[in-house]
Amino acid sequence: MHLQPVDTGWIEVICGSMFSGKTEELIRRLRRAQIARLNVVIFKPKLDDRYHAEQIVSHSDQRMESIPIEQAAEVLDRIPKGTQVVGIDEAQFFDSSLVSVCETLANRGIRVIVAGLDQDFRGQPFEPMPKLLAVAEFITKILAICVKCGNPANRSQRIAKSEDRVLVGATDAYEARCRRCFSPEPVPPSRPVDSPVDES
Ligand SMILES: [Zn+2]
């Protein structure tokens, strides 16, 4: 971000595949806001309780307290007066009203930082991320490393046998893969699931 807006809210989106470090980047920005003594509130979807029910947790085990919610509209009901920065993790798990919620917050002068998967396991745009990307002032797309060939990876390869669009999981269910190594159909893992993964 080269020019920081003044006296206005805005929307920042951090997107990418699984294991690209989206939550880590979200936490980095929110921590810096806290250090600047800004009032920060963080939300996450209730359905994502992989690591902790009330914290957002990066794969590198950085954590921040958050409010678990089911519907995007709950954000508007639950932000305390005086909130200056709102962080939202795993945005792809929210309904499409998240877009208008983020716009409402930004229009009220709040800095909104949203992290989420931009593609589903078939490589298709994962709503509501495409619309958020369209209305955001700042977009950061980060890449993982393809586990098969080492190229920059922007796809989440499903390695669990499920056709459900929402399958909450990590190394047991997905691998980061590049365009060349990605398949829109679930495939067997490229290595034993229990082996250590470099998720940096
Ligand atoms: Zn590859």
Residues whose N, C-alpha, C, O or C-beta is under 5 A from the ligand:
A	BS01	ZN	C146 K148 C149 G150 N151 C178 C181
